[in-house]
Amino acid sequence: MLNDLKMRTLKPREKSFKVFDGDGLYLEVMPSGSRLWRVKYRFQGKEKRLSLGRYPEVGLKAAREKCFEIRRELAAGRDPAQTRREEAARAKGACSFGAMAEEWYEIQQLGWSPRHAETVRQRLDQHILPALGSLEVGSVDGPAVSATVRGLEARGTVETARRCLGIVSQVMRFGIATGRATSDPCPALRGSLSPVKPRHFAAVTNPEELGSLLRLIYSYPGFPVVVAALKLAPLWFVRPGELRHARWKDIDVDRAEWRFVLSKTKQPHIVPLAQQAIRILEEIRPLTESTGWVFPGRDSSRPLSNMAVLSALRSLGIPSTTATGHGFRATARTLLEEELGYAPHVIEQQLGHMVRDPLGRAYNRTVHLKIRREMMQVWADYLDELREKRSIIIPTKNALEV
């Protein structure tokens, strides 16, 4: 059970964490320092959450009373979230932007990843709500929003300014849909912000340098899970988040396939498994299969940290200007075409980019699968040859004709 002394002494951490009280009531401490009351409950078999306000504005006693009311509604067969939506619809009149933003967040976060939900929460707490939260929705106009995002831009955080503008826009469109706002001032402001300089991930595209990088990777003496992730990153060249979230249930060694849903496009995808990849997987399987994750973190209920592979590269003396986890995608994209002769559209398909097939479909996970199987094995052999400084054998088949 919580008490005021314990809550006052809670310190923020790098990631948000929860401290439970009882009956589903808990206090969530955000990295920004915000402490938010939430209650977790189940309705018709689905888990749901509601926000009860911030501590200390909402004290422990008040939070428990609100939690009791929610439990009473559940006992009567009503969904408290639906009750809130109905009350908001009836109160179409005066409404603060902050209250509307909280309602929008509570609904939207259910479909977000924990990391994205935490990022949006931090931007709301640090940048948006302090400036706009107390304003009536009708007062959130172009000048008010412009002053907020231009202030961020002036501090040099141009990308954050653009992201915050997008969040305000989404909240205002939510207000329009629920009858509490009449317009969204944000689209007219997008051209007023400085353009964001495109960021390119560092990547090695010289074969000899890649061989040296691979030798360093194979010398890494760290935790076996990180060792395996490091070795598979250049072999698979998927997005770092997709690598970390790989699950054993999606990997079929007999068919030599890893099937999953792409994080960016939400489309099904297949990574053919070269023999080298299968050997690495079989080495790590006894250590991690019971967790469900191919690469579990220190807390085995969660995947490897998003910094694990990057930190391993840095510990090997590889600077961020030379190589990154995401940069292996550019490495493969360049060398598969320039050195191994594979057609760009085949490589793009394997990268999980949008490539239209002859029937005009934007995505089809089985397109070019036969040549992609060959390509992934040739790529794995090529990486071995570079790492071991053997003479490199280019495939005799002209893959450019595929």
TORPA-805520 format. One record per atom (N, C-alpha, C): y, x, z. Coordinates in steps of 0.1 Angstrom, whole numbers. Layout:
PT      Y      X      Z
PT      Y      X      Z
...
This chain:
PT      Y      X      Z
PT    -12      8      0
PT      0      0      0
PT     13      9      0
PT     23      4     -7
PT     35     11     -8
PT     44      8      4
PT     53     17      7
PT     64     15     17
PT     77     22     11
PT     88     18     17
PT    101     23     12
PT    102     39     13
PT     97     45     23
PT     97     59     25
PT     90     66     14
PT     78     61     11
PT     70     67      0
PT     77     66    -13
PT     83     54    -16
PT     89     52    -29
PT    102     60    -30
PT    109     62    -20
PT    121     70    -21
PT    118     85    -24
PT    106     89    -20
PT    103    104    -21
PT     95    107    -34
PT     92     96    -42
PT     85     99    -54
PT     93    107    -64
PT     88    117    -69
PT     95    126    -78
PT     90    124    -92
PT     99    124   -103
PT     94    123   -116
PT     85    135   -121
PT     76    132   -130
PT     68    143   -135
PT     70    144   -150
PT     63    153   -157
PT     64    155   -171
PT     60    142   -178
PT     51    135   -173
PT     46    122   -179
PT     48    111   -169
PT     49     99   -173
PT     50     87   -164
PT     37     86   -156
PT     39     81   -144
PT     27     78   -136
PT     29     66   -128
PT     18     60   -123
PT     18     47   -116
PT     14     49   -101
PT     21     41    -92
PT     17     41    -78
PT     14     26    -75
PT      2     23    -72
PT     -2      9    -70
PT      1      4    -56
PT      4     -9    -55
PT      6    -16    -42
PT     -5    -25    -38
PT     -8    -34    -47
PT    -19    -44    -45
PT    -17    -56    -54
PT    -27    -64    -56
PT    -27    -76    -65
PT    -21    -73    -79
PT    -23    -61    -84
PT    -19    -57    -97
PT     -4    -52    -97
PT      3    -52    -86
PT     16    -47    -85
PT     17    -32    -84
PT     25    -26    -92
PT     27    -11    -92
PT     41     -7    -95
PT     44      5    -91
PT     57     11    -95
PT     54     22   -105
PT     60     22   -116
PT     58     32   -127
PT     70     41   -126
PT     68     54   -124
PT     78     64   -123
PT     79     71   -137
PT     91     70   -143
PT     92     76   -157
PT     97     90   -156
PT     95     98   -166
PT    100    112   -166
PT    115    113   -164
PT    122    102   -168
PT    137    102   -167
PT    141    100   -152
PT    132     96   -144
PT    135     93   -130
PT    136     78   -127
PT    136     70   -137
PT    136     55   -135
PT    123     51   -128
PT    124     42   -119
PT    112     36   -112
PT    112     21   -115
PT    101     17   -122
PT    101      3   -127
PT     89     -5   -120
PT     92    -16   -115
PT     82    -25   -110
PT     75    -32   -122
PT     62    -32   -121
PT     54    -39   -131
PT     42    -46   -124
PT     37    -56   -130
PT     25    -63   -124
PT     15    -64   -136
PT      3    -61   -133
PT     -8    -62   -143
PT    -17    -73   -139
PT    -21    -81   -150
PT    -29    -93   -147
PT    -38    -96   -160
PT    -47   -104   -158
PT    -55   -109   -170
PT    -54   -124   -172
PT    -52   -127   -184
PT    -52   -142   -188
PT    -60   -144   -200
PT    -70   -153   -199
PT    -79   -156   -210
PT    -86   -144   -215
PT    -90   -135   -206
PT    -97   -123   -209
PT    -89   -111   -214
PT    -76   -113   -215
PT    -67   -102   -220
PT    -59    -97   -209
PT    -58    -83   -209
PT    -49    -77   -199
PT    -35    -77   -204
PT    -26    -81   -194
PT    -12    -82   -198
PT     -4    -76   -186
PT      9    -72   -190
PT     18    -66   -180
PT     31    -73   -180
PT     38    -74   -169
PT     52    -79   -169
PT     60    -70   -161
PT     73    -69   -165
PT     82    -61   -157
PT     89    -69   -147
PT     91    -64   -135
PT     98    -71   -124
PT    111    -65   -120
PT    116    -56   -128
PT    129    -50   -125
PT    127    -35   -120
PT    139    -29   -117
PT    139    -15   -113
PT    140    -14    -97
PT    134     -4    -92
PT    136      0    -78
PT    148     11    -78
PT    157     10    -69
PT    158      1    -57
PT    165    -12    -58
PT    170    -15    -71
PT    177    -28    -72
PT    168    -39    -68
PT    155    -39    -72
PT    145    -48    -67
PT    137    -41    -57
PT    138    -45    -44
PT    131    -39    -33
PT    116    -43    -33
PT    109    -36    -24
PT     95    -39    -22
PT     92    -53    -19
PT     99    -59     -9
PT     97    -73     -5
PT     99    -82    -17
PT    110    -80    -25
PT    113    -89    -36
PT    102    -88    -47
PT     98    -75    -49
PT     87    -73    -59
PT     74    -80    -55
PT     71    -79    -43
PT     59    -86    -38
PT     60   -101    -39
PT     72   -107    -37
PT     74   -121    -38
PT     72   -125    -53
PT     78   -117    -62
PT     77   -120    -76
PT     62   -119    -80
PT     55   -109    -75
PT     41   -108    -78
PT     33   -120    -73
PT     37   -125    -61
PT     30   -137    -56
PT     32   -149    -65
PT     44   -150    -70
PT     47   -162    -79
PT     39   -161    -92
PT     37   -149    -97
PT     29   -147   -109
PT     15   -151   -106
PT      9   -146    -95
PT     -4   -150    -91
PT     -6   -165    -89
PT      4   -171    -84
PT      4   -186    -83
PT      4   -193    -96
PT     11   -188   -106
PT     11   -194   -119
PT     -3   -192   -125
PT     -9   -180   -124
PT    -22   -178   -129
PT    -32   -187   -123
PT    -31   -190   -110
PT    -40   -199   -103
PT    -39   -213   -108
PT    -27   -216   -113
PT    -25   -229   -119
PT    -29   -230   -134
PT    -33   -219   -139
PT    -38   -219   -153
PT    -27   -216   -163
PT    -16   -211   -159
PT     -5   -208   -168
PT     -3   -193   -170
PT      2   -189   -182
PT      4   -175   -185
PT     19   -172   -181
PT     21   -163   -171
PT     35   -160   -167
PT     43   -154   -178
PT     37   -147   -187
PT     45   -142   -199
PT     50   -153   -207
PT     42   -163   -210
PT     46   -174   -218
PT     58   -182   -211
PT     56   -183   -197
PT     67   -190   -189
PT     80   -182   -191
PT     80   -169   -191
PT     92   -161   -193
PT     98   -164   -206
PT     90   -164   -217
PT     95   -167   -230
PT    101   -180   -231
PT     95   -190   -225
PT    101   -204   -226
PT    114   -204   -218
PT    115   -198   -207
PT    127   -197   -199
PT    138   -190   -207
PT    135   -179   -214
PT    145   -172   -222
PT    150   -181   -233
PT    140   -188   -239
PT    144   -197   -250
PT    154   -208   -246
PT    152   -213   -233
PT    161   -223   -228
PT    174   -218   -224
PT    175   -205   -221
PT    187   -198   -216
PT    194   -191   -228
PT    195   -198   -239
PT    201   -191   -251
PT    215   -187   -249
PT    222   -192   -239
PT    236   -189   -237
PT    238   -175   -234
PT    246   -173   -223
PT    250   -159   -219
PT    237   -151   -215
PT    237   -139   -221
PT    225   -130   -218
PT    230   -116   -220
PT    226   -107   -211
PT    230    -93   -213
PT    221    -86   -222
PT    227    -75   -229
PT    219    -68   -238
PT    207    -61   -231
PT    210    -56   -218
PT    199    -50   -210
PT    188    -59   -208
PT    190    -71   -204
PT    179    -81   -201
PT    171    -84   -214
PT    179    -85   -225
PT    172    -88   -238
PT    164    -75   -242
PT    169    -63   -240
PT    162    -51   -243
PT    149    -50   -235
PT    150    -53   -222
PT    138    -53   -214
PT    127    -62   -219
PT    131    -74   -222
PT    122    -84   -228
PT    115    -79   -241
PT    124    -74   -249
PT    119    -68   -262
PT    109    -57   -260
PT    112    -48   -250
PT    103    -37   -247
PT     90    -42   -242
PT     90    -51   -233
PT     78    -56   -226
PT     68    -62   -237
PT     74    -68   -247
PT     65    -74   -258
PT     60    -64   -267
PT     69    -55   -272
PT     66    -45   -282
PT     56    -34   -277
PT     58    -30   -264
PT     50    -18   -259
PT     35    -21   -259
PT     31    -34   -259
PT     17    -37   -259
PT     10    -32   -271
PT     17    -30   -282
PT     11    -26   -295
PT     14    -11   -298
PT     20     -4   -288
PT     24     10   -290
PT     14     19   -283
PT     14     32   -288
PT      6     42   -281
PT     14     45   -268
PT      7     50   -257
PT     14     53   -245
PT     25     63   -247
PT     23     73   -256
PT     33     83   -258
PT     46     77   -264
PT     44     68   -274
PT     55     62   -281
PT     63     53   -271
PT     55     45   -263
PT     61     36   -253
PT     70     44   -243
PT     65     56   -239
PT     72     64   -230
PT     85     70   -236
PT     84     74   -249
PT     96     79   -256
PT    107     68   -257
PT    103     56   -261
PT    113     45   -263
PT    119     42   -249
PT    110     42   -238
PT    115     39   -225
PT    126     49   -221
PT    123     62   -224
PT    132     72   -220
PT    145     71   -227
PT    145     67   -240
PT    157     66   -248
PT    165     54   -243
PT    158     43   -239
PT    165     32   -234
PT    172     36   -221
PT    165     42   -212
PT    170     45   -198
PT    181     56   -199
PT    180     66   -207
PT    189     77   -207
PT    201     75   -216
PT    199     68   -227
PT    210     68   -237
PT    216     54   -240
PT    207     44   -240
PT    212     31   -245
PT    216     21   -234
PT    208     19   -224
PT    212      9   -214
PT    224     13   -205
PT    226     26   -202
PT    238     30   -195
PT    251     26   -202
PT    250     26   -215
PT    262     23   -223
PT    263      8   -227
PT    252      2   -230
PT    252    -12   -235
PT    246    -22   -227
PT    238    -18   -216
PT    230    -27   -209
PT    237    -38   -202
PT    249    -36   -197
PT    257    -46   -190
PT    265    -55   -199
PT    266    -52   -212
PT    274    -60   -221
PT    266    -73   -224
PT    274    -84   -226
PT    268    -96   -231
PT    264    -93   -246
PT    253   -100   -250
PT    248    -97   -263
PT    259    -99   -274
PT    267   -109   -273
PT    278   -111   -283
PT    288   -100   -283
PT    289    -92   -273
PT    298    -80   -272
PT    293    -68   -278
PT    280    -68   -281
PT    274    -56   -287
PT    277    -56   -302
PT    289    -51   -305
PT    293    -51   -319
PT    294    -36   -325
PT    299    -35   -337
PT    299    -22   -343
PT    306    -11   -335
PT    318    -13   -330
PT    325     -3   -322
PT    317      2   -310
PT    311     -8   -303
PT    303     -5   -291
PT    291      4   -294
PT    284      0   -304
PT    272      7   -307
PT    276     21   -313
PT    286     21   -321
PT    291     34   -327
PT    295     44   -317
PT    302     39   -306
PT    306     48   -296
PT    294     54   -289
PT    283     47   -287
PT    271     51   -281
PT    264     62   -289
PT    262     59   -302
PT    254     69   -310
PT    262     81   -314
PT    275     78   -316
PT    284     90   -320
PT    285    100   -308
PT    284     94   -296
PT    284    103   -284
PT    272    112   -284
PT    261    106   -287
PT    248    114   -288
PT    250    125   -299
PT    255    121   -311
PT    257    130   -322
PT    266    141   -318
PT    276    138   -311
PT    286    149   -307
PT    279    159   -298
PT    268    156   -291
PT    261    165   -283
PT    251    173   -291
PT    250    171   -304
PT    241    178   -312
PT    227    172   -314
PT    225    160   -308
PT    212    154   -309
PT    213    143   -320
PT    214    147   -332
PT    216    138   -343
PT    203    129   -345
PT    192    135   -344
PT    179    127   -346
PT    178    117   -335
PT    181    121   -323
PT    181    111   -312
PT    190    100   -314
PT    202    103   -319
PT    212     93   -322
PT    207     83   -332
PT    200     88   -342
PT    195     79   -353
PT    184     70   -347
PT    175     76   -339
PT    164     68   -333
PT    170     57   -324
PT    180     61   -316
PT    186     51   -307
PT    192     40   -314
PT    199     43   -325
PT    205     32   -334
PT    194     23   -339
PT    182     29   -342
PT    171     20   -347
PT    166     11   -336
PT    166     16   -323
PT    161      8   -312
PT    171     -3   -310
PT    184      0   -309
PT    194    -11   -307
PT    192    -22   -318
PT    190    -17   -331
PT    189    -27   -342
PT    177    -36   -339
PT    166    -30   -335
PT    154    -38   -332
PT    156    -49   -321
PT    163    -44   -311
PT    166    -54   -300
PT    175    -65   -305
PT    185    -62   -313
PT    194    -72   -318
PT    187    -81   -328
PT    178    -76   -336
PT    170    -85   -344
PT    161    -94   -336
PT    156    -89   -325
PT    148    -97   -316
PT    157   -108   -310
PT    170   -105   -307
PT    179   -115   -302
PT    182   -126   -313
PT    183   -122   -325
PT    185   -132   -336
PT    173   -141   -337
PT    161   -135   -336
PT    149   -143   -337
PT    147   -153   -326
PT    153   -149   -314
PT    151   -158   -302
PT    164   -166   -299
PT    173   -166   -309
PT    185   -174   -308
PT    196   -170   -298
PT    196   -157   -294
PT    206   -152   -285
PT    216   -143   -291
PT    214   -139   -304
PT    223   -131   -311
PT    225   -137   -325
PT    237   -134   -331
PT    239   -140   -344
PT    239   -129   -355
PT    240   -117   -351
PT    241   -106   -361
PT    236    -93   -355
PT    233    -84   -364
PT    229    -70   -360
PT    239    -60   -366
PT    247    -54   -358
PT    258    -45   -364
PT    253    -31   -369
PT    240    -28   -366
PT    235    -15   -368
PT    234    -10   -383
PT    229    -19   -392
PT    228    -14   -406
PT    241     -8   -412
PT    252    -14   -408
PT    265     -9   -413
PT    269      4   -408
PT    262      9   -397
PT    266     21   -391
PT    257     33   -395
PT    246     30   -402
PT    237     41   -406
PT    243     52   -414
PT    252     48   -423
PT    259     58   -431
PT    269     66   -424
PT    273     62   -412
PT    283     69   -405
PT    278     81   -397
PT    265     82   -396
PT    259     94   -388
PT    257    105   -398
PT    257    117   -392
PT    254    129   -400
PT    240    129   -405
PT    237    134   -417
PT    223    134   -422
PT    215    144   -414
PT    202    140   -411
PT    193    149   -404
PT    187    159   -414
PT    188    172   -410
PT    183    182   -419
PT    167    181   -418
PT    161    181   -430
PT    146    180   -430
PT    140    192   -423
PT    129    188   -415
PT    123    199   -407
PT    109    202   -414
PT    107    214   -416
PT     94    218   -422
PT     86    226   -412
PT     73    222   -411
PT     64    229   -402
PT     60    243   -408
PT     61    253   -399
PT     57    266   -404
PT     43    266   -408
PT     40    273   -419
PT     26    274   -425
PT     24    287   -432
PT     12    292   -431
PT      8    304   -438
PT      2    300   -451
PT      8    305   -462
PT      2    302   -475
PT     -2    315   -483
PT     -1    326   -477
PT     -6    339   -483
PT    -20    341   -478
PT    -30    343   -488
PT    -44    344   -484
PT    -46    355   -474
PT    -40    367   -476
PT    -43    378   -467
PT    -37    375   -453
PT    -26    369   -452
PT    -20    365   -439
PT    -28    354   -432
PT    -34    345   -441
PT    -42    335   -435
PT    -55    341   -429
PT    -60    351   -436
PT    -72    358   -431
PT    -69    364   -417
PT    -58    370   -416
PT    -54    376   -403
PT    -52    366   -392
PT    -46    354   -396
PT    -44    344   -386
PT    -58    338   -382
PT    -67    337   -391
PT    -80    331   -387
PT    -88    341   -378
PT    -86    354   -380
PT    -93    364   -372
PT    -87    363   -357
PT    -74    360   -356
PT    -68    358   -343
PT    -73    346   -336
PT    -74    335   -344
PT    -79    322   -339
PT    -93    324   -334
PT   -102    331   -341
PT   -116    333   -337
PT   -117    343   -325
PT   -106    349   -322
PT   -107    358   -310
PT   -102    352   -298
PT    -98    339   -299
PT    -92    332   -287
PT   -103    331   -276
PT   -100    335   -264
PT   -110    335   -253
PT   -109    323   -244
PT   -102    313   -247
PT    -99    303   -238
PT   -109    292   -236
PT   -105    280   -231
PT   -113    269   -228
PT   -121    265   -240
PT   -134    263   -240
PT   -143    259   -251
PT   -137    248   -260
PT   -132    238   -253
PT   -127    226   -261
PT   -115    230   -269
PT   -106    239   -264
PT    -94    243   -272
PT    -99    253   -283
PT   -109    261   -280
PT   -115    270   -290
PT   -120    262   -302
PT   -127    251   -299
PT   -133    243   -310
PT   -121    236   -318
PT   -111    231   -311
PT   -100    224   -317
PT    -93    234   -326
PT    -91    247   -321
PT    -84    257   -329
PT    -92    260   -342
PT   -105    261   -341
PT   -113    265   -353
PT   -113    253   -363
PT   -113    241   -358
PT   -115    229   -367
PT   -101    225   -373
PT    -90    229   -367
PT    -77    225   -372
PT    -75    230   -387
PT    -77    243   -390
PT    -76    246   -404
PT    -87    241   -413
PT    -99    239   -408
PT   -110    233   -416
PT   -108    219   -420
PT   -102    211   -411
PT   -100    197   -414
PT    -86    194   -419
PT    -76    201   -415
PT    -62    200   -419
PT    -57    185   -418
PT    -61    178   -407
PT    -56    165   -404
PT    -44    167   -395
PT    -37    156   -392
PT    -25    156   -383
PT    -30    160   -369
PT    -22    168   -362
PT    -26    172   -349
PT    -30    161   -339
PT    -23    149   -340
PT    -27    138   -331
PT    -40    132   -335
PT    -44    132   -348
PT    -57    127   -353
PT    -68    137   -348
PT    -65    150   -348
PT    -75    159   -344
PT    -78    157   -329
PT    -67    156   -321
PT    -69    155   -306
PT    -76    142   -303
PT    -74    131   -310
PT    -80    118   -307
PT    -93    116   -314
PT    -99    126   -319
PT   -112    124   -326
PT   -123    119   -315
PT   -131    110   -319
PT   -141    104   -310
PT   -155    106   -316
PT   -164    108   -307
PT   -178    111   -311
PT   -184     99   -319
PT   -180     87   -315
PT   -185     75   -322
PT   -181     74   -337
PT   -171     81   -340
PT   -166     81   -354
PT   -172     92   -363
PT   -180    101   -356
PT   -185    113   -363
PT   -200    110   -366
PT   -204    111   -379
PT   -218    109   -383
PT   -222    123   -389
PT   -229    131   -381
PT   -234    144   -386
PT   -244    142   -397
PT   -253    132   -396
PT   -263    130   -406
PT   -257    128   -420
PT   -246    120   -420
PT   -239    118   -433
PT   -228    128   -436
PT   -226    137   -426
PT   -216    147   -427
PT   -202    141   -430
PT   -198    131   -421
PT   -186    124   -423
PT   -179    122   -409
PT   -166    122   -409
PT   -158    117   -398
PT   -149    106   -404
PT   -152     94   -399
PT   -144     82   -404
PT   -135     77   -392
PT   -122     76   -396
PT   -113     71   -386
PT   -101     65   -393
PT    -91     60   -385
PT    -80     53   -391
PT    -68     63   -390
PT    -61     65   -401
PT    -50     74   -401
PT    -39     70   -392
PT    -33     79   -384
PT    -23     75   -374
PT    -10     71   -381
PT     -7     76   -393
PT      6     73   -399
PT      6     60   -407
PT     -5     58   -415
PT     -5     47   -424
PT    -14     36   -419
PT    -22     38   -408
PT    -32     29   -403
PT    -42     24   -413
PT    -45     33   -422
PT    -56     31   -432
PT    -68     38   -429
PT    -80     33   -432
PT    -93     40   -430
PT    -93     53   -438
PT   -100     63   -433
PT   -100     76   -439
PT   -113     83   -437
PT   -117     92   -445
PT   -130    100   -444
PT   -127    114   -445
PT   -132    122   -436
PT   -131    137   -437
PT   -146    141   -438
PT   -150    146   -450
PT   -163    152   -452
PT   -165    164   -443
PT   -176    166   -437
PT   -178    177   -428
PT   -186    188   -435
PT   -179    199   -436
PT   -186    211   -441
PT   -196    216   -431
PT   -205    225   -435
PT   -215    230   -426
PT   -209    237   -414
PT   -198    245   -417
PT   -191    252   -406
PT   -186    242   -396
PT   -180    231   -400
PT   -175    221   -391
PT   -186    215   -382
PT   -198    212   -389
PT   -209    207   -381
PT   -214    216   -371
PT   -214    229   -374
PT   -219    239   -364
PT   -210    239   -352
PT   -197    239   -354
PT   -187    239   -343
PT   -189    226   -335
PT   -191    215   -341
PT   -192    202   -334
PT   -205    203   -326
PT   -216    208   -331
PT   -228    208   -324
PT   -227    218   -311
PT   -219    228   -313
PT   -217    237   -301
PT   -210    230   -290
PT   -201    221   -293
PT   -193    215   -283
PT   -198    202   -278
PT   -207    196   -286
PT   -212    182   -282
PT   -218    182   -268
PT   -226    191   -264
PT   -232    190   -250
PT   -221    190   -239
PT   -210    196   -242
PT   -199    197   -232
PT   -190    184   -231
PT   -189    177   -243
PT   -179    166   -243
PT   -184    153   -247
PT   -196    152   -252
PT   -201    139   -258
PT   -200    127   -247
PT   -203    131   -235
PT   -203    120   -224
PT   -189    114   -222
PT   -179    121   -226
PT   -165    116   -224
PT   -161    106   -235
PT   -168    107   -246
PT   -164     99   -258
PT   -154    106   -267
PT   -146    115   -261
PT   -137    123   -269
PT   -144    136   -274
PT   -141    140   -286
PT   -146    153   -291
PT   -138    164   -283
PT   -125    162   -281
PT   -117    172   -274
PT   -111    166   -262
PT   -118    164   -251
PT   -112    158   -239
PT   -102    168   -232
PT    -93    162   -225
PT    -84    171   -217
PT    -89    174   -204
PT    -81    179   -195
PT    -86    182   -181
PT    -90    169   -174
PT    -82    159   -177
PT    -87    145   -173
PT    -95    140   -184
PT   -108    140   -182
PT   -118    137   -193
PT   -116    123   -198
PT   -108    114   -192
PT   -106    101   -197
PT    -96    101   -208
PT    -89    112   -210
PT    -78    113   -220
PT    -81    125   -229
PT    -76    124   -242
PT    -78    135   -251
PT    -70    147   -247
PT    -72    158   -254
PT    -66    171   -252
PT    -51    169   -253
PT    -43    176   -245
PT    -29    176   -245
PT    -23    179   -259
PT    -12    173   -263
PT     -6    176   -276
PT      0    190   -277
PT      0    197   -265
PT      5    211   -266
PT     -6    221   -265
PT    -19    217   -264
PT    -29    226   -262
PT    -31    236   -273
PT    -32    231   -285
PT    -35    239   -297
PT    -23    248   -299
PT    -11    242   -298
PT      2    250   -300
PT      3    261   -290
PT      0    258   -277
PT      0    268   -267
PT    -10    279   -269
PT    -22    276   -274
PT    -32    286   -277
PT    -27    295   -288
PT    -20    290   -298
PT    -15    298   -309
PT     -4    308   -303
PT      4    302   -294
PT     15    311   -289
PT      9    322   -280
PT     -2    319   -273
PT     -8    328   -264
PT    -15    340   -272
PT    -18    337   -284
PT    -23    347   -293
PT    -12    356   -300
PT      0    353   -296
PT     11    360   -302
PT     16    355   -315
PT     12    343   -319
PT     16    337   -332
PT     28    329   -330
PT     40    333   -335
PT     52    325   -332
PT     53    312   -339
PT     62    303   -335
PT     64    290   -341
PT     69    291   -355
PT     75    303   -359
PT     80    305   -372
PT     69    309   -382
PT     57    311   -377
PT     46    316   -385
PT     36    305   -387
PT     32    298   -377
PT     21    288   -378
PT     23    277   -368
PT     19    265   -371
PT     18    253   -362
PT      6    246   -365
PT      2    237   -356
PT    -10    228   -359
PT     -8    220   -371
PT      4    214   -373
PT      7    206   -384
PT      8    214   -397
PT     11    227   -396
PT     13    236   -407
PT      0    238   -415
PT    -12    236   -409
PT    -24    238   -416
PT    -26    229   -428
PT    -18    217   -427
PT    -19    208   -438
PT    -12    214   -450
PT      0    220   -448
PT      7    227   -459
PT     -2    239   -464
PT     -8    246   -455
PT    -17    257   -459
PT    -27    252   -469
PT    -35    242   -465
PT    -45    236   -474
PT    -40    231   -487
PT    -28    224   -486
PT    -23    217   -498
PT    -19    228   -508
PT    -14    239   -503
PT    -10    250   -513
PT    -22    258   -518
PT    -31    262   -510
PT    -41    271   -514
PT    -53    264   -521
PT    -55    252   -518
PT    -65    244   -525
PT    -62    242   -540
PT    -49    241   -542
PT    -44    240   -556
PT    -42    254   -563
PT    -35    262   -557
PT    -31    275   -563
PT    -42    285   -564
PT    -51    286   -553
PT    -61    296   -553
PT    -75    290   -557
PT    -78    278   -554
PT    -91    272   -556
PT    -91    262   -568
PT    -80    259   -573
PT    -79    251   -585
PT    -82    236   -584
PT    -81    230   -572
PT    -83    216   -571
PT    -71    208   -575
PT    -74    196   -581
PT    -63    188   -586
PT    -54    182   -574
PT    -41    182   -576
PT    -32    177   -565
PT    -36    163   -560
PT    -40    154   -569
PT    -42    140   -564
PT    -55    140   -555
PT    -64    149   -558
PT    -76    150   -549
PT    -72    155   -535
PT    -64    165   -535
PT    -60    171   -523
PT    -51    161   -515
PT    -42    154   -522
PT    -34    144   -515
PT    -42    133   -509
PT    -53    129   -516
PT    -62    119   -510
PT    -68    124   -498
PT    -72    137   -497
PT    -79    142   -485
PT    -69    144   -474
PT    -56    146   -477
PT    -46    147   -467
PT    -42    134   -461
PT    -47    123   -467
PT    -44    110   -462
PT    -30    105   -467
PT    -25    110   -478
PT    -12    106   -483
PT    -15     94   -493
PT     -4     87   -496
PT     -6     75   -504
PT     -8     80   -519
PT    -20     77   -524
PT    -23     81   -538
PT    -29     68   -545
PT    -23     64   -555
PT    -28     52   -562
PT    -40     55   -571
PT    -50     47   -570
PT    -62     49   -578
PT    -60     42   -592
PT    -69     43   -601
PT    -67     37   -614
PT    -65     22   -614
PT    -69     15   -604
PT    -68      1   -603
PT    -55     -3   -596
PT    -47      7   -592
PT    -34      4   -586
PT    -34      3   -571
PT    -45      5   -565
PT    -46      4   -550
PT    -40     17   -544
PT    -32     14   -534
PT    -25     26   -528
PT    -34     34   -519
PT    -44     28   -513
PT    -53     35   -505
PT    -68     31   -508
PT    -77     41   -508
PT    -91     38   -510
PT    -98     50   -504
PT   -104     49   -493
PT   -110     61   -486
PT   -121     67   -494
PT   -127     60   -503
PT   -139     65   -511
PT   -135     71   -524
PT   -122     71   -528
PT   -118     76   -540
PT   -120     91   -540
PT   -126     96   -551
PT   -129    111   -553
PT   -137    116   -541
PT   -145    108   -535
PT   -152    113   -523
PT   -162    124   -527
PT   -169    123   -538
PT   -178    133   -542
PT   -172    147   -544
PT   -160    147   -551
PT   -154    160   -553
PT   -147    165   -540
PT   -143    155   -532
PT   -137    159   -519
PT   -148    165   -510
PT   -160    160   -510
PT   -171    167   -503
PT   -173    181   -507
PT   -173    183   -520
PT   -174    197   -525
PT   -163    205   -521
PT   -150    199   -522
PT   -138    207   -519
PT   -138    211   -505
PT   -142    203   -496
PT   -142    206   -481
PT   -152    217   -478
PT   -163    218   -485
PT   -173    229   -483
PT   -167    242   -489
PT   -162    241   -501
PT   -156    252   -507
PT   -144    258   -499
PT   -136    249   -493
PT   -125    253   -485
PT   -130    261   -472
PT   -141    255   -466
PT   -147    262   -454
PT   -152    276   -458
PT   -159    276   -469
PT   -164    289   -473
PT   -153    299   -476
PT   -142    294   -482
PT   -131    302   -486
PT   -124    308   -473
PT   -123    300   -463
PT   -117    304   -450
PT   -126    315   -444
PT   -139    313   -444
PT   -148    323   -439
PT   -146    337   -446
PT   -145    336   -459
PT   -144    348   -467
PT   -131    355   -464
PT   -120    347   -462
PT   -107    354   -459
PT   -108    360   -445
PT   -114    353   -436
PT   -115    358   -422
PT   -124    371   -421
PT   -135    371   -429
PT   -144    382   -429
PT   -141    392   -439
PT   -130    390   -447
PT   -125    400   -457
PT   -136    402   -468
PT   -144    392   -471
PT   -153    393   -482
PT   -146    390   -495
PT   -153    394   -506
PT   -147    390   -519
PT   -148    375   -521
PT   -137    370   -526
PT   -136    355   -526
PT   -141    350   -540
PT   -150    340   -539
PT   -157    335   -551
PT   -150    321   -554
PT   -143    320   -565
PT   -137    308   -569
PT   -147    299   -576
PT   -148    286   -573
PT   -157    277   -579
PT   -157    277   -594
PT   -169    277   -600
PT   -169    278   -615
PT   -165    265   -621
PT   -167    254   -614
PT   -163    241   -620
PT   -148    240   -619
PT   -142    235   -630
PT   -127    234   -631
PT   -123    221   -624
PT   -119    221   -612
PT   -116    209   -604
PT   -104    202   -609
PT    -95    209   -617
PT    -83    203   -623
PT    -86    192   -632
PT    -99    192   -638
PT   -102    182   -647
PT   -107    169   -641
PT   -108    169   -627
PT   -113    157   -620
PT   -103    146   -621
